[in-house]
Every structure is written in structure tokens, then in C-alpha cells.
Amino acid sequence: MSALLSVEGLTVDLAVPAGTLHAVRDVSFEVARGETLCVVGESGCGKSMTALALMGLLPRNARRRARRLVFDGVDLAAASPARTNALRGAKLSMIFQEPMTALNPAYTIGNQLCEVYRRHKGGSRAAARERAAFLLGKVGIAAAGERLGQYPHQLSGGLRQRVMIAMALMCGPSLIVADEPTTALDVTIQAQILKLLKDLQAEFGMALVLITHDLGVVARIADRVAVMYAGEVVERGTAAQVFAAPRHPYTAGLIDCIPVPGRTKPGERLGAIPGTVPALVGTIEGCAFRQRCAFAQPACASAPPVHADAGHEWACVRGAA
Amino acid sequence: MSALMQVEGVHRAFSVSRGLFARKRTLHAVNGIDLEIEKGEVLGIVGESGCGKSTLARILLGLIPASAGRIALSGTDLRGLDRRVLAARVQPVFQDPYGSLNPRKRIASIVALPLAVHGMGDRTEQRRRAIEMLERVGLPARLADNYPGQLSGGQRQRVAIARALVMRPEIVICDEPTSALDVSVQSQILNLLMDLRQEFGLTYVFISHNLAVVEHIATRVAVMYLGRVVELAPAAEIFARPRHPYTQALLASVLTPEPGKGLPDTHLGLAFPDPLDPPPGCGFNPRCAYARAVCRERVPAFSEDGPAKAACHAYDPTFGKEFA
């Protein structure tokens, strides 16, 4: 079966005062129908820019290029703005990190939910409200009819994120891109929201691209994982492959950095990755991680080869273990 | 053994406006807290947003007064203590390394400021000590004349730590010190805090919403919910056997990087706590799967259970039977 979303050689360049910032560099991945892909990395690795590039929502100073960017048979790279607009919100929807800024404070929840639906599907206001109330019920909000008349500030952060999810579901999308959907929420609420997303995904059969910095979230929700560093995907594979046997030194280092109750010993030193992320302005040569890597060798100064083992791929001079 | 810092029945209320014409409401951010901070320990305080943990931090630092109750530092009431004496002994590290450093001052003068305030040494001496401390926290001396804007988040947090330690305080109150940082930087800062504690014999109050981080660094943990401490226990104990249903839910919500484990079911429901309108009885009762009638009527007192204390009726000798 062909992939729902196929990305090959995606590049995003930003024009900044200092020159050209290479935010996303030659990124490739595929998402099958109904599957969850997590894109994980630290701040500045290009994960959010990748999400925005998929949605066609990049800032004005950005330039997107791709050898192939196909969603559900539509070539997004060549699609007109009108064609992209027709897809966005309908077949392809997005959930943002901060539901307070993503929702319009001046309109009621009901208004905003119905707008998406009527814009893409037309139909009567009553039909849209019925759909909105149905989905608010699905995301676990009781007394949906009453909530439709409320404004975003009248809801807690957790409820607002549920409304965002309902909004993303309004037109029955086949892919949802969620950029750090639970980062602004409390831990207990985060667990609830992720579970809700996973349940809805199973019920409606959508694919999910989840962008996050949190390896714990990735491990618990992903089918497949793409690890990004300095604008590139440095490792990808199934969640089991990446967590059980990380092959790229950056992935392994990142996993060692997090304290895990029951695994890391309290009070002992945690793993650390020395140094900082390189600047992505100007030309970048070779492996971008080599200055921080304990295994760096002269060969790292040129572009690292990509190794593959049963669908597990990593870009590093070091091959199979 | 007498405690380094004693917190007795501390309350803090704020008057909150809910609009131009609406009546002002009272928010009980901290609602009766008793704690003892022992010398050399790391007291972890965990809780979610709005539970009052940051308000408690500011009260301990003497930045805001308590509305009621008493805080004593080595037996002396904070109210009778000079601001500067307190600041020399208790220092903060805040969450946001972007907001807590003056963007118009150079790094060395930021770190030397506490010395200047206390009139310790001349300018050259202050600068020398500031640079010494910067190097100790892992910042090269060449950054001394940079501005905070030229530093990364992790480097700024190191500056904040150097400023806190330059006066050689006894207690450092860390309020979410790593929450704004990337994971690889977070581990560097946690390692640094653990090293410094050893080297300077520090006592930490470590406030965080991240239970995994608290488990790693704390020796004792207080769990807060809606202005109250609901569980207090040695760190190993709280993670091995959480007593309070809220602690249990919090622990279940920690997403460890273990694929195949799936997502936990917290059994918490949707009743999000509103600090302005706390429920009667136990603050947690609307979200608690075990709530009984008594939980909606009475505020639970601390019950001891082994080395732990939990404010839950299920552990109360009088009401515990109802939960069997």
C-alpha cells in the first residue's frame, strides 16, 4: 500500500539578517494510513518548521523545497495556495501547542468549531453545530451544548486542548499534525490528552504526526520515530528499534540524559551531551553532531552514510554494532 | 535535631479580580502548610500548576509575606530578620533564565551584585569572586563581560546558579530550575546542582512538576495539591509506595521512555481543580476514584503510615474503615 504522506528531500531555508538559516535540511519520511509518526528533537532542530512546511504555514521569510511532497495523491509541492487551503483543515489538520493562542478569544467555541466545518463542507449551521456537539462529546467534554456557547478563556488548559482536538476532527481528516500538543499542560492532563488522541485515532483511523521534545511521550505513543538534530533526520525506525537499540550517538545520548524512575539511580550523575547545538546559518558540512560526539573521527567531516537494518536507519559513519 | 527552616501553619491569600464589576475573590494559594527543612537535605516539592508551590517558594525566600503562620530560619522568625541577612542565607534559582537576569548588565556584574549589596570587598575583589564562581559552575571566564542575551538557556541558568551561590548561602530554593531547558541541558544542570550540593554542603528546596527529575535529585518529597501538602515522605518511599491517590495518579502519569508500555489510565476524570473555588472537604475529591461521603465533608488531616504522611481519609484510623 502506498503511503498517505510521502516526504523526500524536504528543505526549509529562512532568510535571517545573518544570512540563510537552514532550518530543515533534506528531510525524508513516510506516514502510512492510521499510523503515528513522532518527530523528536530539541529546540532549534527544525521539528516545528517541518510541521509547518507540511501544512503550508511557513513564515514569510521561509522557502520550502522538496523532491517529493505528496499527501493522499496530491502533490503539495506543486499545489496552488487555493488547493492547499482546501486540504488544510479538511483532510489535513493541525493541533498547536498553546490552545489559548490558537483559539480566537473573541469567538465562542461553537462558532470556531462550526466555521471549519461550514467552510469545507458547507451545509446548514444546525448540521455543523450537531457535528461540533458530537465531537465535543467524543473528546470527553460533558454538557457539550452549553460549552459551545462559551469563550476560550472560560475553559481550563486541558479543556481548551480538547476543543482544539475536536476542531481538528471536524472534517474527518486523514492526517493530523500535532506540534507539542501537551507541552503546556500539567502531567496528569498530558497523560489524559495523549490517551484521548490515541483512542480517537483508533476510532477514526487517522494518521498522526506528533512533534515533541519529550522522549517519554514518543515511547508511549509512536509507531515509528524520526529523531532530528540540526535540521536533519539522524535516525528513524520503529519505537521499539530506536529505544531498545539507538544507533546514532545523538539518540543514545538523549536517552541517557533523562532520569527514569526505577532505572536511573537517584543521586547519580545523568548522562550529558557536552557542548551546544551548532549554528545553522551558512554552510554546514559533514555530520552536524561531530563536535559533541564521543565517537567522532576524521571521516565525520564529510556527509555521513546512511545505514539501514530492517527498516531502522541512521546517518553515522558507524555502521551496525 | 532542629530544622534549618521551620514552616508552621503558613497561609497566603491573594485578592483576585475577575473583571471590572465582579466582586473580588480570595484565592488561597497556600492554605496551611507545615514543613521542616533539615540541613543538607533536598526537599522536593511537586505539584501541578496552581497548587501553590511557587507561592510557597516566594514566601520561603521572604519575597512575599505569609498571611498567617510562622517561618523560622534556625529558630529566628523571618519577620524579625533583616532582608539582607535572610538573602545571605537563602537564595533562589528561578525557572526562566531569560526573565531572571537583567539584560542590560554584564554577566560578571550580575553575579557580583549580591556581594555589592552586602558590601563585601571592593570592586576588584567582587569581580574576582564572581569569576571564580562562574568558572565553578562551568562557564569560562571569557564570558564574564558578555550580556545575558549572548548566552544560551543553559548558560544563563548557570549564571543564575552562580549568582545564587556567590554569597555561600545555606539554602537554595530552586523553582523549576530545568523546566525551560532542553533535556540534554537539563541533565547538565541537574548534575551541576548535585555536585555543588556536595561541594558547598547546600540544602535545596527543589520545586518541580516533573516527578522523574524530583525522584532523581530529592531526598524527601512533599506533594502539593490546591495549596496544601497532601503527602510527605522520603523520596525512595514515595516512589516505591505512593499513599495519596493524587500522588498515585501523578506517578502513573510519568511517561518513561519505555515503548510498549502504552499510555496510562489515570482514572482522574475531567474535574479540573479551580483554586478560586476549591471543593469542600478534601480538595482532590472531585477527581478521586476512591472518594467517599466523608471526603466531601471534611478536610483530611495528616495520617502517618510507616515513614510517610498522607492527608487522606483512607489512612485515617477513624475513617479508614470506610475505604476497605
Chai-1 contact restraints between the chains, C-beta under 6 A:
chainA,res_idxA,chainB,res_idxB,connection_type,confidence,min_distance_angstrom,max_distance_angstrom,comment,restraint_id
A,E42,B,D182,contact,1.0,0.0,6.0,A-B,restraint_1
A,S43,B,D182,contact,1.0,0.0,6.0,A-B,restraint_2
A,S156,B,F272,contact,1.0,0.0,6.0,A-B,restraint_3
A,G158,B,F272,contact,1.0,0.0,6.0,A-B,restraint_4
A,D186,B,E48,contact,1.0,0.0,6.0,A-B,restraint_5
A,D186,B,S49,contact,1.0,0.0,6.0,A-B,restraint_6
A,V187,B,S253,contact,1.0,0.0,6.0,A-B,restraint_7
A,T188,B,A249,contact,1.0,0.0,6.0,A-B,restraint_8
A,T188,B,S253,contact,1.0,0.0,6.0,A-B,restraint_9
A,T188,B,T266,contact,1.0,0.0,6.0,A-B,restraint_10
A,T188,B,L268,contact,1.0,0.0,6.0,A-B,restraint_11
A,A191,B,S253,contact,1.0,0.0,6.0,A-B,restraint_12
A,A191,B,P264,contact,1.0,0.0,6.0,A-B,restraint_13
A,A191,B,T266,contact,1.0,0.0,6.0,A-B,restraint_14
A,L194,B,L263,contact,1.0,0.0,6.0,A-B,restraint_15
A,K195,B,L263,contact,1.0,0.0,6.0,A-B,restraint_16
A,K198,B,L263,contact,1.0,0.0,6.0,A-B,restraint_17
A,L215,B,P257,contact,1.0,0.0,6.0,A-B,restraint_18
A,G216,B,L255,contact,1.0,0.0,6.0,A-B,restraint_19
A,G216,B,T256,contact,1.0,0.0,6.0,A-B,restraint_20
A,G216,B,P257,contact,1.0,0.0,6.0,A-B,restraint_21
A,V217,B,L255,contact,1.0,0.0,6.0,A-B,restraint_22
A,A219,B,P257,contact,1.0,0.0,6.0,A-B,restraint_23
A,A219,B,E258,contact,1.0,0.0,6.0,A-B,restraint_24
A,A219,B,P259,contact,1.0,0.0,6.0,A-B,restraint_25
A,R220,B,L255,contact,1.0,0.0,6.0,A-B,restraint_26
A,R220,B,L263,contact,1.0,0.0,6.0,A-B,restraint_27
A,A239,B,P259,contact,1.0,0.0,6.0,A-B,restraint_28
A,A240,B,P259,contact,1.0,0.0,6.0,A-B,restraint_29
A,F243,B,P257,contact,1.0,0.0,6.0,A-B,restraint_30
A,F243,B,P259,contact,1.0,0.0,6.0,A-B,restraint_31
A,C257,B,V183,contact,1.0,0.0,6.0,A-B,restraint_32
A,C257,B,S184,contact,1.0,0.0,6.0,A-B,restraint_33
A,C257,B,S187,contact,1.0,0.0,6.0,A-B,restraint_34
A,I258,B,V183,contact,1.0,0.0,6.0,A-B,restraint_35
A,P259,B,A212,contact,1.0,0.0,6.0,A-B,restraint_36
A,P259,B,V213,contact,1.0,0.0,6.0,A-B,restraint_37
A,P259,B,H216,contact,1.0,0.0,6.0,A-B,restraint_38
A,V260,B,T256,contact,1.0,0.0,6.0,A-B,restraint_39
A,P261,B,A212,contact,1.0,0.0,6.0,A-B,restraint_40
A,P261,B,E215,contact,1.0,0.0,6.0,A-B,restraint_41
A,P261,B,F239,contact,1.0,0.0,6.0,A-B,restraint_42
A,P266,B,H216,contact,1.0,0.0,6.0,A-B,restraint_43
A,R269,B,N191,contact,1.0,0.0,6.0,A-B,restraint_44
A,L270,B,S187,contact,1.0,0.0,6.0,A-B,restraint_45
A,L270,B,L190,contact,1.0,0.0,6.0,A-B,restraint_46
A,L270,B,N191,contact,1.0,0.0,6.0,A-B,restraint_47
A,A272,B,S187,contact,1.0,0.0,6.0,A-B,restraint_48
A,A272,B,Q188,contact,1.0,0.0,6.0,A-B,restraint_49
A,I273,B,S184,contact,1.0,0.0,6.0,A-B,restraint_50
A,T276,B,S152,contact,1.0,0.0,6.0,A-B,restraint_51
